[in-house]
Every structure is written in C-alpha cells, then in structure tokens.
Amino acid sequence: MGGSRDLSDAFSGTRALDLARTLVAFGPRVPGTAAHDRAAAWIASQIRARDARLVLQDFTVAVEGRKVTCRNMTALTGPALPPGLVLVAHWDTRPWSDREPDASRRRQPGPGANDGASGVAVLLEMLRLLPRDMAIATVFVDAEDVGQRPEDYAQGSRAWVRAQRGPRPRWALILDMVGRTDARFAMEAASRRSAPWLVERLWTAAGRVGAGPWFSRREGPEIIDDHTPFIEAGIPAVDLVDMADPAWHTHQDAIDRLDAGTMAAVGRAVLALVAEEAGMEGRKYSPPALSVGYDAPAALSRERSLPWP
C-alpha cells in the first residue's frame, strides 16, 4: 500500500470480507472437529503474518458430555508490557442451530459467518494497522458459543481473564456479529453500566469517521457474551454486537449476508477509538506490508504459554 493515510481510513472492508470468507470456508468451527483445527491454524498464521507476537492458551471444555480442547490465540503488539487495551472476538461456531426454523436441522451447526467470522475478520484487518507504540492484546477466543446454560457461555474469555497477571487492562472491547448488511448496533445494557464513558467514546468515534449510521443511540438488552468475564473481573468492557440478526444461531448465518461496508464502518470506528487512546488522532500512518509464507501451516503449534508471567 503506497502513501500515508489516517489510521482509520486505511481499514479495508473488502479485505475484511475476504478474510471472513476464507474462515467460513473451513466449515463450522465446532470445538473438537477437523474444521476447528484448520481454522485455528489459519488464524495463527494470519497473526504471524501481521508481525504480532502470538501466544496460545489451550483449555478443555465439555461439549455434550465429551471433553474437547479449545484454543485462545492472543496477538500482542507494541511494547512487551501487559496490554493496556484488549480487543476480543470469538472464532468458534455453535455446535447446534437452536433457532433454525427447520427442526430437522437444529442439531447441526450453521456456518457462523456473522456470529464469529465477522469479528475475527475485522480484528485481523485491524491487526495490521494497530499502532506499535502502545501495548495492545488482540484476542481470538474459543468456546464462546458452546453453552446451554448462562454459565457455559464465554468460556474462552473466562479462561483468558483468569490467566491474566499484572496490571489490569484499561478497557476491553468485544466485537461479535459485526458484519451483517443493514446492521445497526444498539448500546448493550451491561456495557453501558460497566463503561458508559467507553460506549460514548466509541459512538462518538464512529460519527467522526462516517460510521454513525451503523451506530444507534438506542439502548439494547443485556446479554451474556465475551464482555461478561471482563466485567465480572472489574475490567471495563463494551460489547459491540448486532443483537437483531434474524439469522443468529441458524443455517442462514452465511457469508452472503455479510457486507464490506458494515465491516469497514466497525473497523474504522474502533481504529479511531484506538488512535484517540494512543494520541494518534489525525496523524498520518503507513501500514506495514503483510508477511508471506504463513498461509498453510503444516500443523498446530503445541505451545501452552500465557500472555505474561
């Protein structure tokens, strides 16, 4: 990419959509399946290609009585310090499609395009653009969607928060279901209670970069999601989530429902917030070129290290 641009302007919705398409093509990313392992290896390769420090965290969950290994993948950028900011998306697919209209297909997983792949794709596109003078953890969590009971959700985020050592992050921002055509993001209720100032800053940043039409001032309901473990640990957290997606947990959650414009709006709004936090707002930025040679790793690494001692 030639030239220098404002940080948020460098985000490509088209590139993010292509990343989501690749991830969905592996098949449903249900823990304990070959598609899940292939997707994990691909995400890890994409983190390395963006010149970030990859940290893997394996943990075990029960899915319908069977223990399976899950994997959180953290991309650390900036100084080798505990991260001040945490950006999160889950990459797994729900093992069932409980809201599927066709009852005969409810025991089968759906594609997980908006619910999972969209947040991962936006974060991967952001990862090549994040300022490198600020310690940021971009976390791709597993096992968000394996729950039947409230306490069974967001298991990857719970594992990540439990593993944290050192100073708490200043805040965490979760991206979940952020790619649907015509999406309008309401202000999730628990986020407003946890960090009303961060909600306001994100919505204001969206307006500055032309993403305001996607960000509604309406307050949405409270949900259990990957922000929940952060809030419970006393870390201010906001969940940017499309709570009105009619294809949620159905087989209709397919790649053709995602929109590059929506993904660009989200990515640019979040980058504008990060730039404000890093004191980069209005400065020109030249994003680095992507590395090559990481698109087809032979096997998953077996590292089990945690983000910091």
C-alpha positions in Angstrom: 0.0 0.0 0.0 1.5 3.3 -1.0 1.3 6.6 0.8 0.2 7.6 4.2 -3.4 8.0 5.5 -5.3 8.5 8.7 -5.2 5.3 10.7 -8.9 4.5 10.4 -9.0 5.3 6.6 -6.5 2.5 6.0 -9.0 -0.1 7.1 -10.3 -2.2 4.1 -13.8 -3.6 4.4 -13.2 -5.6 1.2 -10.1 -7.2 2.8 -12.1 -8.0 6.0 -14.9 -9.6 4.0 -12.3 -11.8 2.1 -10.9 -12.9 5.4 -14.3 -13.8 6.7 -15.0 -15.8 3.5 -11.8 -17.8 4.0 -12.6 -18.6 7.6 -16.2 -19.7 6.8 -14.8 -21.9 4.0 -13.2 -24.2 6.6 -16.6 -25.3 7.7 -18.3 -24.9 11.0 -15.7 -24.3 13.6 -17.1 -26.5 16.3 -14.5 -27.5 19.0 -13.2 -31.0 18.6 -13.6 -31.1 14.8 -11.1 -31.0 12.0 -12.6 -27.8 10.7 -12.0 -26.2 14.1 -8.3 -27.2 14.0 -7.8 -26.0 10.4 -9.4 -22.7 11.3 -7.2 -22.3 14.4 -4.0 -22.9 12.3 -5.1 -20.4 9.7 -5.9 -17.7 12.3 -2.5 -18.3 13.9 -0.8 -17.9 10.5 -2.6 -14.6 9.9 -1.4 -13.3 13.3 2.2 -14.2 12.5 1.8 -12.6 9.0 0.9 -9.3 10.7 4.1 -9.2 12.7 2.4 -9.7 16.0 3.6 -11.9 18.9 1.4 -15.0 19.0 0.5 -16.5 22.4 -1.5 -19.7 22.6 -3.7 -20.8 25.5 -5.2 -24.3 25.5 -8.1 -25.3 27.8 -10.6 -28.0 28.0 -14.4 -27.8 27.9 -17.2 -30.3 27.8 -19.4 -30.4 24.7 -22.4 -32.7 25.1 -20.5 -34.7 27.7 -17.3 -35.0 25.7 -14.2 -33.2 26.7 -12.5 -31.2 23.9 -9.5 -29.0 23.7 -10.1 -25.4 22.8 -7.6 -22.6 22.0 -7.4 -18.9 22.6 -5.0 -17.1 20.4 -3.6 -13.7 21.5 -1.8 -11.3 19.2 0.4 -8.9 21.2 1.6 -5.7 19.6 3.5 -2.8 20.9 5.9 -2.8 23.9 6.5 -6.0 25.8 4.2 -4.9 28.6 0.9 -6.1 30.0 -1.6 -4.7 27.5 -3.5 -1.6 28.2 -6.2 -2.3 25.7 -7.8 -5.6 24.8 -9.7 -6.3 21.6 -11.7 -9.5 21.5 -13.7 -11.7 19.1 -14.7 -15.3 19.3 -13.8 -17.6 16.4 -15.7 -20.8 17.3 -19.1 -21.9 15.9 -22.0 -23.0 18.0 -22.4 -26.9 17.8 -26.2 -26.6 17.3 -28.5 -24.2 15.4 -31.2 -23.9 18.1 -33.0 -21.1 16.4 -33.2 -22.8 13.0 -36.8 -22.8 11.6 -36.3 -26.3 10.2 -36.5 -28.5 13.3 -34.7 -31.4 11.5 -31.5 -29.2 11.2 -31.3 -27.8 14.7 -28.8 -30.4 15.9 -26.4 -29.4 13.1 -24.0 -26.4 13.3 -24.5 -23.4 11.0 -21.8 -21.6 9.0 -21.2 -18.9 11.7 -20.4 -16.1 9.2 -21.7 -13.2 11.2 -21.6 -15.0 14.5 -17.9 -15.5 14.8 -16.2 -15.0 11.5 -17.1 -11.3 11.1 -15.5 -10.2 14.3 -12.4 -12.3 13.6 -12.1 -10.8 10.2 -12.4 -7.2 11.4 -9.8 -7.8 14.1 -7.3 -9.4 11.6 -7.7 -6.4 9.3 -7.2 -4.1 12.2 -4.2 -6.0 13.5 -2.0 -4.9 10.6 -2.9 -1.3 11.3 -2.7 -1.0 15.1 -0.1 1.5 16.4 3.0 -0.3 17.5 3.9 2.2 20.3 1.1 1.0 22.6 0.7 -2.4 24.2 -2.5 -4.0 22.8 -3.8 -7.5 23.1 -6.0 -8.7 20.2 -7.6 -11.9 21.5 -9.3 -14.5 19.4 -11.2 -16.6 22.0 -12.6 -20.0 21.6 -15.7 -21.7 23.2 -17.9 -18.6 23.4 -20.8 -20.4 21.9 -20.8 -23.9 23.4 -23.2 -23.1 26.2 -26.7 -24.3 27.0 -26.8 -22.6 30.4 -25.7 -19.0 31.0 -22.6 -20.1 33.0 -21.4 -22.2 30.0 -21.0 -19.3 27.6 -17.8 -17.3 27.0 -15.6 -20.0 28.3 -12.6 -18.8 26.3 -12.9 -15.3 27.7 -13.2 -16.7 31.2 -10.0 -18.7 30.7 -8.2 -15.7 29.3 -9.2 -13.4 32.2 -8.3 -16.0 34.8 -4.8 -16.3 33.3 -4.1 -12.5 33.4 -1.2 -11.4 35.6 0.0 -7.9 36.4 -2.0 -4.6 36.0 -5.5 -4.8 34.6 -6.1 -3.5 31.1 -7.7 -0.1 31.0 -10.6 -1.5 29.0 -11.7 -4.3 26.7 -13.8 -4.1 23.6 -15.6 -7.1 22.2 -16.7 -7.4 18.5 -19.5 -10.0 18.0 -21.7 -10.3 14.9 -20.4 -7.1 13.3 -20.7 -7.8 9.6 -24.4 -8.1 8.6 -25.8 -6.0 5.8 -28.0 -3.2 7.3 -26.7 -3.9 10.8 -27.5 -1.2 13.4 -25.6 -1.5 16.7 -27.6 -0.6 19.8 -25.8 0.2 23.2 -25.8 -3.1 25.1 -27.1 -2.6 28.6 -24.3 -4.3 30.6 -21.7 -2.3 28.6 -23.5 0.9 29.5 -23.4 0.1 33.1 -19.8 -1.1 33.0 -18.2 1.6 30.9 -20.7 4.3 29.8 -17.7 6.6 29.0 -16.3 4.0 26.7 -19.6 3.5 24.9 -19.9 7.2 24.4 -16.3 7.4 23.1 -16.8 4.6 20.6 -20.1 6.0 19.3 -18.6 9.5 19.0 -15.6 8.0 17.2 -18.0 6.3 14.8 -19.5 9.6 14.0 -16.2 11.2 13.3 -15.2 8.6 10.7 -18.6 8.5 8.9 -19.8 5.3 10.6 -22.5 7.0 12.6 -25.4 5.4 10.6 -24.5 2.0 11.8 -24.3 3.0 15.5 -27.8 3.6 17.0 -28.3 5.6 20.2 -30.9 3.1 21.3 -30.2 1.1 24.4 -30.3 -2.7 23.7 -30.9 -5.5 26.1 -28.3 -7.1 28.4 -26.7 -10.2 27.1 -24.2 -12.8 28.2 -21.2 -12.6 25.9 -17.4 -12.3 25.9 -17.6 -9.0 27.8 -19.2 -10.7 30.8 -16.0 -12.2 32.3 -14.1 -8.9 31.9 -16.9 -7.0 33.7 -17.0 -9.7 36.5 -13.3 -9.2 36.9 -13.6 -5.5 37.3 -12.3 -4.6 33.8 -14.4 -2.0 32.0 -15.8 -3.7 28.9 -18.1 -3.0 26.0 -19.8 -5.4 23.7 -20.3 -4.2 20.1 -22.9 -6.7 19.0 -25.7 -7.0 16.4 -28.5 -8.2 18.7 -31.1 -8.0 16.0 -29.7 -10.5 13.5 -32.5 -12.8 12.4 -30.1 -15.5 11.2 -28.4 -15.8 14.7 -27.9 -19.5 15.5 -29.5 -20.7 12.2 -28.2 -22.1 9.0 -28.9 -18.8 7.3 -25.9 -17.2 9.0 -23.9 -17.5 5.8 -21.2 -15.5 4.1 -23.5 -13.9 1.5 -25.2 -12.0 4.3 -22.0 -10.1 5.3 -21.3 -6.7 3.9 -17.9 -5.0 3.4 -19.5 -1.6 4.2 -20.6 -2.7 7.6 -17.3 -4.3 8.4 -15.5 -1.1 7.3 -17.7 1.0 9.5 -16.9 -1.1 12.5 -13.2 -1.4 11.8 -12.8 2.4 11.2 -14.8 3.3 14.3 -12.7 1.0 16.6 -9.4 2.2 15.0 -10.5 5.8 15.5 -11.0 5.0 19.2 -7.7 3.3 19.5 -6.0 6.2 17.7 -7.6 8.6 20.2 -6.3 6.5 23.1 -2.8 6.3 21.6 -2.7 10.1 20.8 -2.5 9.4 17.1 -5.8 11.0 16.0 -5.3 13.0 12.9 -1.8 11.7 12.3 -0.8 10.0 9.0 0.0 6.4 9.1 1.7 4.0 6.7 0.5 0.4 7.3 3.2 -2.2 7.0 3.2 -4.8 4.3 1.9 -8.3 5.2 4.5 -11.0 5.6 4.3 -14.0 3.3 4.6 -17.8 3.8 2.2 -18.3 6.7 -1.0 -19.3 4.8 -0.7 -23.0 5.1 0.9 -24.1 8.3 1.5 -27.9 8.4 0.2 -28.3 11.9 -0.9 -26.5 15.0 1.8 -25.4 17.4 1.6 -27.1 20.8 2.7 -24.0 22.8 0.8 -23.5 26.0 2.2 -20.3 27.2 0.0 -17.5 28.6 0.0 -13.8 27.8 2.5 -12.8 30.5 4.1 -14.3 33.6 
